Amino acid sequence: MIPGAKSAAGFVTVVAPWDRTPIGEVEMADAVAVEQALETAYALFRNRDGWLSRAKRIEILEKAQGLIRERAEYLAVESAREGGKPLLDSKVEIARAIDCLKICVESLRADAGEVIPMGVTASSANRIAFTQLEPIGVVVAISAFNHPFNLIVHQVGPALAAGCPVIVKPARTTPLMCMRFVEILREAGLPAEWCQPLMPENNELSSKLAADTRVAFLSFIGSAKVGWNLRSHLAPGARCALEHGGVAPVIVAADADLTQAVPLLAKGGFYHAGQVCVSVQRVFVARKLVKEFSEQLAEAAKKLVVGDPTLAETEVGPLIDPVEVDRIENWVNEALAGGAELLCGGRRLPNNCYAPTVLLNPAPDAKVSVHEVFGPVVCVYTFDEMDAAIADANRLPFAFQAAVFTRDIDTALRCGERLDASAVMVNDHTAFRVDWMPFAGLRHSGYGVGGITHTLHDMQVRKMTVIKSAEIKR
């Protein structure tokens, strides 16, 4: 799908995580094809006469919304099949993607720069000044597997809204939904050169793509190790946004309403088999509630329907790869050997699945306590003092979204002030998100701010024009 390019790199076979059957192939890009994509994108940006007008961008994004809406059921099934997220959640993902493109259009209609005050000092007399928005340049978007359609929309949609040529690299395990989205954009009227999806044949080529001097902005969603390494090699002046994982903490205070907390935390912990960067992982529960809470959470986990992600009744699907099942099994066994109490789960299931698992009081140095599990495992810890729970929640180098369950406004505000997080949810799980809100990993968890409007802002330059004239009296 790189216009004018040929590649000798062969194909990558895409398999369904549920049964490992092949469901498609994507041609890989060799060094020559990657160079062709970069050359094309950079030439587009340098040719100002060929930039897409604001009206044209709006037209394309609105048509793409309509096409996605018409094919929503098909896209949801295909997304579930490719990525393993259950159909009911994949339907939500497709609906969110439509809304993301709508937000792009709304932002284009609402934000066109600003007037800068002049004439307020002698040195600024006889002048007017204003800013206008321009695309930053070529955008390279490197994406993750866990939301194979909407993550691509989150990265590509704002880039095109900003007027940037974009090269997008999907996850190797889930490239098909990316290709489908790009095909929809082209059907909606986007010239093919403006959005080029590609799958480099190796990681070295991916790194070179991100670090190329023609790239003005890198949008990366994936592991912290890879993200920080890519940032260290960016060309001078290139901006970036990095979205990594968290080890999301939740505090359940002694006055929490468990009828509210348990269902929400079960959803936030086991949604997409825990393969979410802000998935509930560490739950600190007041001692007076910990037995009741743990038992109820375990019962809720046991009732979840684990199975084929394309079926309407499935609530928890497979892990993306058998290697991940092995890793999670090893981490849980290590925690159990270190003294954790197994309340439910703790075992592999057929078809690349792992049973929703609740562990009580794993050791502080267990892998499940200090690293992102990215699987269907929730750890419960007992606390006696609120400030001690906050300190435990803050002891890791990760900071993304956190939560507190309480009926007391002072407790909620204290946690909101003191938890290390970019967002603190009160009486909701850590995985809550709408696409217009800021979404930011802090410290090891990321760099920059996501969310459609925030990403669009980062992919634009506010260029100022200052006009001096004796006729300007105001």
N, C-alpha and C positions, 0 to 999 in steps of 0.2 A: 504493500500500500504506500510505498515511497514513489512518487511520480518520477518516471524516467530511470529508475534504478533496477539493476539486476544484482543478484546475490548468489554466491557459490557456497553458502553456509549450510544449506539443507533445511530441514524442518524440525520443529519441536512438536511432539505429540502431547495433546492435552487429554488428561484422564479425569473421570468423575471420581471425587474422593470417596463416595459411598461404596462403589463396587470396583473401582480402578479400571473400568472399561474405557477405551479410547473414545472420545467424543469430538475430536477435531484436530487439525494441524495448523500451525502458523509458521510461515516461512521466516527463518532467522536472517538477520542483516549482518553481512560481513563488513570489513572496514571500508570498502569502497561504497557500499550502500549507506552506511552511517555518514560518510563524508558528503555523499550526494544530498542527504536530508539536511545536513547543516548548511551546505552551500545554498540550497534552495531557500531555506528559511531565512538566512541572513540576507540574501539578495532581495527577498520580499520586504524585509524591514528597511533596507537601505533605499528602496524605491518609494519615496513618499507619494508620488503620483499614483501609485498602485494600492495605497492603503484602503482598507474597507471603511466606508463611511459609517458613521454612527447609525444611520437609518438602515443600512444594509445589515449591520451586525444584529440590530434588533429584529429585523425581518427573519434572518436565519435562525436566531435563538427561539423566536416564537413558533416558527414552522417546526423546529426540532421538538419543542414541547408537544405540539399536536401529534407528531408521529410517534413519540414515546407513549403518549396517552392512548393512541389507537392500538398499540402493540404491547400494552402493559402486561397483560396476562402471559403472553408468550415470553416476554423478556424476564418476567419473574421466574417462570419455570426454568428457563435456560440459565439464569443466574444461580438458582438453587442447585441445579444439576452440576454446574461448573465449580461453584465455590463451596457447596455444602451447607449454606445457610438455609434453614427451613423455609418452606414456601410462604408461610404467613409473614415471616420477617422480610423475605425477599420482595414481597408485594409492597411492604412499607418502603423498602429501599428504592424501588422504582418510582413510587409516589414522591419520595423526597427528591429524587433526581429531577422530576418535572418541576417541583417547587424551586430547586436550585437555579434552573434556567430562568424561571420567572423572576427570581430575585436579581439575577444578572440584568434582565431587561429593566426592572424597576430602578436599579442603581444607575443604569445608563440614562434613564429619563430624568433622574433626580439630581445627579451630581455632575456639574460641568465646570467646576473651578470656583473661584471666589474673587471678590474685589479686595485689594489691599489698600488701606487708608493712606492717602497722600494729602499734601496741603496742610499738614498739622504742625509743621515746623518750617522755618525759612528755607531750609535746605531741600524740603520736599514740595515747595510751592510750584504751581504751574505744571503739575504732573497728575496723571491717572495711572493706576497699575491694576492688572488683573492676571489671574492664572487660568490656564487651560490645560486639559489633560491629554497626555500623549502616551502611547505604549512604551514600555521600558525597553523592549527589544525581544530577541528570541527567548522563548521560555522552553526549558526542558522539564518535563514532569515525569518523575519516577514513582510508580505507585505500588500499593500492597495488594494482597489477595483477598482480604477479609470482607471488603465491600466492593466487589469487582466492577460494578456499574457506577455507583454513586461516588466513589472516591475519584474515579476518572472524571466524572462531571464536575466535582469540586475543584479539580486542578485545571481541566481544559476549559470549562465554561467561563470562569473569570478571565483566563488568558485571551480567549477570543473576544469576550466583551470589551476588554481593554484595547483590542486591536493588535495583539501580539501573535506572530507566527509561533506555533507550538509543535514540539516534537514530544511524543508521549511514549514512555516505556511501561507497559503493564507488568504485573508479576508473571513470572514464567509459568506458574501453576494456573493462572486465570486470565489469559490474554483474550479469550473469545468475546467477552462482554465489552472490552475496550474496542475491539474491532467493530462490533455491532454499533456502538455509540458513534464512532467516527463515520461509519457508513450512513447513519441517520443524519449526521451533520452535513455530509456531502449531498444526500438526497434533499436536504432542506435548502441547498443552494450555496454551501461553503465550497469555494474552490479547493481542490484536493491539496494543493501545496500549503494551505494555511494550517492544516492539522495532519501531521504525518505520524502514524503509529509504527513502532518498530520494536523488534526483539533482538538486541545485539547477541551475537553468537557466544560471547563470554563476558565475564565481569570486567575484564580489563577494558573492553570496548565501551562498556557502560560508564566506567569511570572517566575515560577520555571524552566521552560525549558530554558529561556534566561539566568537566573542567575546560572545555574548549573556549577560547577567547571570544568567540562569536556569541556565546550564551550570556544573556543579561540577567536571567533569573532561573534558579533551580527550585523546583517544588518537589520535595522528597517526603514520602511516607514509607516508613519501614524501620529497621532496627537502628538503635542508637549507634552501634559500632560503625555501621556503614554510613549513616547520615553524617556523623561528625567527621569521619574520614573524608567524605566528599566535600564537605564545607571547607576543610583545610586546603583543598586543591583548587578551589574556585579561582577563576581569573580575577585580576584586580578590578574592583568596581561592581562585580556581579553580586546581586542580592540573592537571598535564599529564604526559604521557609522549611523547617524540618519538623516533622511530626513523628515522634517515637512512642514508646509505650510507657505505661505507668504501673504502679503496684497499688492500685487504688484503695485507700483506707476509708472505713466507715466507722463512726462512733455511735453506738446504741446506748443512750443514757438510761439511767434507772427509771425515768418516767416515760419512756418511749411507749408508743402504742404498737404492740406486736402484731395486731391484726392488720395494721397498715405496713409495718416494716418488713415482715417476713415475705409476703408475696412480691413486694418490690425488689427486695434483695435477692430473692430466688431468680427473678427475671434478669436483674442486672448482673448476676454472677454466672448464669448458665446460658444466657442469650448467645446464640451463635457458638455454642460449646465453649464459651469463655474467650473466644478469639476476637476480642475487642480491646483497643488500647486503653480504655477507661473502665474495663470490666471490674465489677466488685471482686476483690481478692482478700483483703484483710479487714475483718470485722471485729472491733473492740467492743465488748459488751460488759455492762456493769454486772458485778458479781451476783446481785440479787435476781438478775434476769437471765444469766447465762445458760442455766440448765434448761429453762423453759424455751428460750429463744433457739438454742442449738437443736433441741428435739423437734421443734416446729419447722425449722429450716431443713433439717434432714428429711422430715416427712414430706415437705413440699418438693424436695429434690427427687425423692423416690417416686413421686407421682408423675414426674415429667415423662413425656413420651419421647423416647429416643429411637430414631429410625431414619428411613429414606427421606431426604430433605425435600423431595418433590411431592410428597404426600401432604394433604391439607392438615392432617391431625398431628404431624410431627412437630415437636417443640425443641428438640435438641438433635442436631445432625452430627455428621462425622467430623473428625479433625481433617485438616487439609492434606496431610501426608502421613504415612505409617511411621516415619521417623519421629514425628511429633507425639504419636501415641506412645512410642518407646520412651521418649524423654519424660513425658508426664508420669508414666508408670514408675520410672526410676525415681523421680522426685517425690512422689507420694510414698513409695516404699522406704526411701531414706527418712522422710518425716516420721513414719510409723516406727522405724527402728530407733529414732531419736526421742521417742516418748509421746508423739501425738496420738490422740484417740480418734479412731475411725468411726464416724457416726453413720455414714452411708457411702456407697460407691466403692472407690478404691480398686476397681478392676476394669480390665479391657472388655469390650464388647465386640461382637462381629462387625464387619464392614467398616473398619477404621474408626470405630466409636470408642468413647471412654465414658463410663458411668458417671453421672453428676455426683460429685464427691464433696463431703463436708468433713473437715478435720478440726478437732478441738485442741487448742493450745499446742501447736507445733513449736519446736525449739526456736528461739530467736535467730539462730544462725542456719536453720534449715533453708534449703533452696526455695521452698514454697513461701518462706517468710521474707526473703530478701531479693528475689528476682521475680520478674513478671512470668506467671505461669502460662498465660495465653492458652488456657484449656479450662475444662469444666471443674475447677477446684476452688472452693471457698474455704478460707481459714478463719476460725473463730478464736479469739483470745479474751481472757478474763482481765478486767481491771477493777481497781478499788477507788482510785482517785482520778477525776477527770483530767487534770493536768498531766498525770502520768500517761494516760491514754493518748493525749495529744502529742506528748513527747515521743511515744512509741510510733505513732503514725508518721511523725516527721523524721524519723531516724535514718531513712534511706535517701540516697541521692536523687530520687525520682520525685517529681511533683507535677501532677496533672489535675484531675478532678477528684474531689473528696466529698464526703457526705456526713450528716449527723441526723439522728432521729431523736427528737425530744419534743415535749409539750411546753417547755419553758423557754421564753424568748431570750432570757439572759444566757442560758446554756447555748442556744443556737448562735447568738451573736459572739459569744466567747470562742466557740469553735470556728466560726466564720473569720474571726480576726486572727486566730492563732494557728490554724492548720496550714501547712505549706501546700498551696494549691492555686491554680489559676481560677478555679471556680469551686465553690462549696455549695452542695445541694442540701437543703433543709427538708427533711421528711421525704426524700426521694433518693433513688439509687444513683451511683456515680456515672452510669452510662447514659444519663439523660442528655439529649442534644437536639436542638433545632438548628437549621442551617444558616440562619442569619445572626446567630449569637457568636461572640468571640470564642475560639476553641484553641487553647494554647498549652503545650507542654513546657514546663519550666525546668531549669537545671538539666539533668541528663535526659529529660523527657521531650525536649524539643527546643525550637528556636523560631521566633516569629509568632504571628497570630493567624489561625485559620478561620474559617467561616467565609461565606461568599463575599460579602461586602468588604471584609478586611483583606482578603486575598486580592480582590480587584484593586483595592487601594494600593497594595504593595507592588502590583504589576504595572502601575502607571507612574509617570513623571508629571509633576505639576510645574509646568513651564510658565514663568512670569514674563509679561510684556509691560514695559514702562514707557509711557508716551509723555513727552514734554512739549508744551505749547503755551504761548502767551495767551491763547484764548481760553485756557483752563483757569477759571477764577475761583472755583469752589474749594 
